[in-house]
Amino acid sequence: MAIGVRAHDYGKRKITEMAELLHDEGYRAAQVILPKAFIEIDRYEDVTPEHLERIRREFARNDISIAVLGCYMDLGNPDADVRKAGVETMKKCLVFARELGAGMVGTETAYPHLSPEERKLWKPYMIDSVRRIMEEAQRVDMHLGLEPVCWHPLADLDTVREVIQMVDDPQHLRLIFDAANQLEFPAQVDQDALWTAWLDAVGEYVDVLHVKDFTFGRRGSYQPEPLGRGMMDYTAISRWLRRQKREIHLIREEMNLLFAKEDLAYMRNL
């Protein structure tokens, strides 16, 4: 098990500074979104071979693996131009990831919170985008990591199974499992049963777990919390982790500097 963090939770920093900071904080892995993590890069269009080589070298020198090169795009958007731009950026990042030695390029399948009717409408567009991106993933021999979210087109276990069967390529299609993204109504869910069902069904595809916790504020707004202090129950996920014979990356999202050490201890205990 390799414990990591979403790099830009530490802010936007110089490449060398970021790699050294993550090492000093006690992480072995990171999820990196190039324009959000590094001062030297403002847009994907700015990325140069020199940037990639510096990132690869500095992260290797500090013993930090890039588990996920994040490239979160609006892949289900009905607007063809938006969708095309997202697919092309994803393809570009698959090449970047290969140069960086990253584990995968990770993405969700939409930006906004969609209604059930919108999810159904956006689903065929999402599937078309995944098909196109997978062609490039196979060409450059890189993993595409899809992250299901209950308010996006890749919303639930049945849809994930459908996409897995459609692609039929476990060597290149992988999953990022963020359990919190499946809790639209936490009080109404048996989390132990839900996470067991997910991981029994598609756990063999999961290479990365996003780890976070949350509560709902007075007005029902989402509020990040230190791990173990919110509504998440990681018991079933911990049981699954302990049975694995391969390395799984645990990536802390929404990290708060005040509780970073406490969160690291929590993840090690998982």
Backbone torsions as a table, in degrees:
resi	resn	phi	psi	omega
1	MET	NA	126.1	178.9
2	ALA	-112.3	124.9	-175.9
3	ILE	-97.6	130.2	-177.9
4	GLY	-139.8	-171.3	-176.3
5	VAL	-148.7	155.7	171.9
6	ARG	-73.6	115.4	-168.0
7	ALA	-56.6	-42.4	-173.9
8	HIS	-73.3	-3.1	169.3
9	ASP	-64.8	-18.0	173.6
10	TYR	-93.3	9.9	-179.3
11	GLY	89.3	-179.4	179.9
12	LYS	-94.7	122.0	-172.5
13	ARG	-134.7	168.7	173.7
14	LYS	-67.2	152.4	-174.0
15	ILE	-54.7	-52.8	-177.8
16	THR	-63.4	-42.8	-179.8
17	GLU	-60.9	-43.3	-178.9
18	MET	-63.3	-46.2	-179.1
19	ALA	-61.9	-43.7	-179.6
20	GLU	-67.3	-38.3	179.5
21	LEU	-63.5	-47.1	-178.9
22	LEU	-61.1	-40.6	176.6
23	HIS	-61.9	-47.6	-177.1
24	ASP	-65.5	-28.2	179.1
25	GLU	-77.4	-11.9	175.0
26	GLY	102.3	13.6	179.8
27	TYR	-90.8	156.2	174.0
28	ARG	-113.6	-7.7	-174.1
29	ALA	-149.7	166.3	179.8
30	ALA	-152.3	153.4	163.7
31	GLN	-104.3	124.8	-171.9
32	VAL	-120.3	124.3	169.7
33	ILE	-109.0	109.0	-167.0
34	LEU	-50.9	-51.0	-177.3
35	PRO	-71.8	-18.1	-180.0
36	LYS	-92.1	-25.3	-171.9
37	ALA	-92.8	-31.2	-167.0
38	PHE	-121.1	131.1	178.2
39	ILE	-59.5	-32.8	-176.0
40	GLU	-71.5	-12.3	-173.8
41	ILE	-128.5	119.8	177.4
42	ASP	-103.2	-27.7	-178.7
43	ARG	-141.5	158.1	176.3
44	TYR	-59.8	-30.3	-179.8
45	GLU	-67.5	-17.1	-178.7
46	ASP	-83.6	-13.6	-172.1
47	VAL	-67.6	131.3	178.8
48	THR	-119.3	163.7	173.3
49	PRO	-57.1	-33.1	178.6
50	GLU	-66.1	-40.4	175.0
51	HIS	-58.9	-49.1	-176.9
52	LEU	-61.1	-42.1	-180.0
53	GLU	-66.1	-39.6	178.3
54	ARG	-65.0	-43.6	179.2
55	ILE	-62.6	-48.8	-179.7
56	ARG	-57.5	-46.5	-176.3
57	ARG	-66.9	-46.4	-175.9
58	GLU	-69.5	-38.3	178.3
59	PHE	-69.8	-38.3	176.3
60	ALA	-65.0	-42.0	-179.4
61	ARG	-61.3	-31.1	-179.6
62	ASN	-98.6	10.4	175.6
63	ASP	58.3	41.0	175.8
64	ILE	-114.4	116.4	175.3
65	SER	-83.3	144.0	174.6
66	ILE	-90.6	92.3	-177.0
67	ALA	-66.8	-39.0	-177.9
68	VAL	-136.7	124.5	164.6
69	LEU	-90.6	105.9	-175.8
70	GLY	-75.9	133.0	176.3
71	CYS	-148.5	78.3	-169.8
72	TYR	-86.2	113.1	-172.2
73	MET	-122.1	158.4	-177.6
74	ASP	-86.5	70.3	-167.1
75	LEU	-75.5	-15.7	-179.5
76	GLY	-103.4	2.9	-174.8
77	ASN	-60.4	130.9	178.8
78	PRO	-64.2	-18.9	177.5
79	ASP	-72.1	114.6	-174.5
80	ALA	-60.7	-35.6	-179.6
81	ASP	-68.8	-41.9	177.4
82	VAL	-61.8	-45.0	-179.1
83	ARG	-63.6	-43.7	-179.5
84	LYS	-62.0	-43.3	179.3
85	ALA	-62.1	-40.5	178.7
86	GLY	-64.1	-44.7	180.0
87	VAL	-63.4	-44.4	-178.9
88	GLU	-64.9	-37.9	177.6
89	THR	-66.8	-40.2	176.9
90	MET	-61.1	-43.3	179.2
91	LYS	-61.4	-41.3	178.5
92	LYS	-61.4	-42.0	-178.0
93	CYS	-71.2	-26.9	174.4
94	LEU	-62.5	-38.6	176.7
95	VAL	-69.4	-43.2	176.9
96	PHE	-57.4	-44.6	-176.9
97	ALA	-61.8	-39.4	177.7
98	ARG	-61.0	-43.0	-179.7
99	GLU	-67.1	-31.9	-178.6
100	LEU	-82.8	-14.3	-172.7
101	GLY	72.7	27.3	-179.4
102	ALA	-73.1	157.6	-179.7
103	GLY	-73.7	-35.7	-177.5
104	MET	-165.3	166.3	165.5
105	VAL	-103.3	122.1	-174.2
106	GLY	-107.1	144.4	178.2
107	THR	-155.1	150.5	161.7
108	GLU	-86.2	-175.2	-174.3
109	THR	-115.2	5.6	176.5
110	ALA	-164.0	169.7	173.0
111	TYR	-98.3	-54.3	-170.6
112	PRO	-81.2	165.1	167.9
113	HIS	-75.6	119.5	-176.0
114	LEU	-103.5	147.4	172.0
115	SER	-73.5	164.0	176.8
116	PRO	-54.9	-37.8	179.6
117	GLU	-67.4	-40.3	178.6
118	GLU	-67.2	-39.0	177.8
119	ARG	-58.1	-42.8	179.3
120	LYS	-64.6	-40.2	179.2
121	LEU	-66.3	-41.3	-175.5
122	TRP	-78.7	-19.2	-172.8
123	LYS	-56.8	-48.6	-179.9
124	PRO	-60.8	-34.9	177.9
125	TYR	-67.4	-40.9	177.3
126	MET	-60.5	-44.3	-179.1
127	ILE	-63.3	-40.4	177.7
128	ASP	-62.3	-42.5	178.9
129	SER	-62.5	-43.5	179.9
130	VAL	-61.7	-42.1	177.4
131	ARG	-56.4	-46.6	-176.6
132	ARG	-66.9	-41.6	-179.9
133	ILE	-68.4	-37.6	-179.6
134	MET	-62.9	-32.5	176.8
135	GLU	-58.5	-41.7	179.5
136	GLU	-73.8	-38.5	177.8
137	ALA	-58.5	-41.7	178.7
138	GLN	-69.6	-37.7	-179.0
139	ARG	-64.2	-42.5	-176.9
140	VAL	-97.0	1.2	177.9
141	ASP	59.0	57.9	179.9
142	MET	-131.9	150.8	179.2
143	HIS	-81.2	134.6	166.6
144	LEU	-98.4	123.4	179.4
145	GLY	-106.9	110.6	179.6
146	LEU	-92.8	138.5	-179.0
147	GLU	-115.6	107.8	179.0
148	PRO	-68.5	143.7	176.9
149	VAL	-140.8	133.2	-169.7
150	CYS	-68.8	-13.3	177.3
151	TRP	-109.0	15.6	176.9
152	HIS	-113.6	174.6	179.4
153	PRO	-61.7	-37.8	173.9
154	LEU	-86.5	77.3	-161.4
155	ALA	-97.0	-31.6	-167.7
156	ASP	-146.2	176.6	-174.8
157	LEU	-63.7	-39.2	179.6
158	ASP	-61.8	-42.3	179.7
159	THR	-67.7	-38.8	177.0
160	VAL	-61.4	-45.3	177.7
161	ARG	-59.2	-41.3	-179.7
162	GLU	-61.1	-44.4	180.0
163	VAL	-67.1	-40.9	177.9
164	ILE	-60.1	-44.9	179.6
165	GLN	-66.6	-38.0	178.8
166	MET	-63.1	-47.3	-176.8
167	VAL	-72.7	-43.9	177.6
168	ASP	52.6	50.2	-179.7
169	ASP	-151.9	77.7	-178.4
170	PRO	-65.8	-14.7	177.7
171	GLN	-71.5	-24.5	-176.0
172	HIS	-122.5	-21.5	176.5
173	LEU	-100.8	120.0	179.4
174	ARG	-128.1	174.5	-178.0
175	LEU	-124.3	143.5	164.1
176	ILE	-103.9	120.2	-177.8
177	PHE	-104.3	110.8	175.5
178	ASP	-110.8	98.0	-174.4
179	ALA	-60.4	-35.7	-179.4
180	ALA	-60.8	-27.4	180.0
181	ASN	-74.6	-2.9	175.7
182	GLN	-105.8	8.0	-175.7
183	LEU	-111.2	73.8	176.5
184	GLU	-71.5	-35.0	179.2
185	PHE	-132.8	78.4	-171.3
186	PRO	-57.9	-36.8	-176.1
187	ALA	-67.0	-17.3	-176.5
188	GLN	-99.3	7.2	-170.8
189	VAL	-119.4	137.7	168.0
190	ASP	-86.1	96.6	-173.6
191	GLN	-63.8	-38.3	-179.7
192	ASP	-58.4	-45.5	179.8
193	ALA	-69.0	-39.0	-177.5
194	LEU	-65.9	-48.5	-178.2
195	TRP	-68.7	-33.8	176.7
196	THR	-63.7	-42.9	179.2
197	ALA	-62.6	-45.5	179.6
198	TRP	-60.4	-51.0	-172.4
199	LEU	-75.0	-30.2	172.7
200	ASP	-65.2	-36.1	-174.6
201	ALA	-81.4	-43.8	-172.2
202	VAL	-132.2	13.7	-177.7
203	GLY	-58.4	-29.8	-179.9
204	GLU	-65.2	-18.2	178.3
205	TYR	-92.6	-10.1	-173.8
206	VAL	-85.4	116.6	175.4
207	ASP	-106.1	-20.0	-175.6
208	VAL	-135.6	134.7	171.1
209	LEU	-111.9	127.8	168.5
210	HIS	-86.1	133.0	-176.3
211	VAL	-119.4	121.0	177.1
212	LYS	-157.3	172.3	179.3
213	ASP	-145.3	159.5	-174.4
214	PHE	-162.5	162.9	167.3
215	THR	-131.9	174.8	172.4
216	PHE	-107.3	131.0	-179.4
217	GLY	-70.7	-175.7	-176.5
218	ARG	-57.5	-35.0	-178.8
219	ARG	-98.0	16.5	178.5
220	GLY	81.5	12.7	-178.5
221	SER	-82.3	147.4	-179.4
222	TYR	-67.9	131.4	-178.6
223	GLN	-131.0	109.2	176.2
224	PRO	-59.7	146.4	-179.4
225	GLU	-135.7	159.5	169.9
226	PRO	-58.3	150.4	-178.2
227	LEU	-60.9	134.4	-180.0
228	GLY	88.9	-3.4	-178.1
229	ARG	-111.8	4.7	-177.4
230	GLY	-116.9	-146.1	-172.9
231	MET	-94.3	-5.3	-176.8
232	MET	-79.0	139.2	174.1
233	ASP	-118.0	109.0	-175.8
234	TYR	-96.7	13.7	-175.0
235	THR	-59.1	-51.4	-178.2
236	ALA	-66.2	-36.0	179.1
237	ILE	-67.1	-39.1	176.9
238	SER	-63.5	-42.5	177.5
239	ARG	-58.4	-43.8	-179.8
240	TRP	-64.2	-44.1	-179.4
241	LEU	-58.7	-41.6	-176.0
242	ARG	-68.5	-16.7	178.2
243	ARG	-90.8	-10.1	-173.0
244	GLN	-76.4	140.3	178.1
245	LYS	-102.1	6.3	-177.9
246	ARG	-127.9	165.9	-178.5
247	GLU	-79.0	126.6	174.0
248	ILE	-112.3	136.7	177.9
249	HIS	-92.6	127.9	173.4
250	LEU	-103.9	116.3	-176.3
251	ILE	-112.3	117.5	177.3
252	ARG	-75.4	126.5	174.3
253	GLU	-111.0	153.4	176.7
254	GLU	61.1	36.2	-179.5
255	MET	-64.2	136.5	174.7
256	ASN	-109.1	124.5	-176.7
257	LEU	-54.3	-31.3	-178.5
258	LEU	-65.0	-24.5	-174.7
259	PHE	-121.9	16.7	-173.5
260	ALA	-60.5	-44.7	-178.6
261	LYS	-67.5	-40.3	177.3
262	GLU	-61.8	-41.0	179.7
263	ASP	-66.9	-38.7	176.7
264	LEU	-59.7	-43.4	178.6
265	ALA	-62.9	-39.7	178.8
266	TYR	-61.6	-45.9	-177.9
267	MET	-67.6	-36.8	176.7
268	ARG	-63.0	-35.1	179.8
269	ASN	-70.3	-26.9	176.9
270	LEU	-59.0	NA	NA
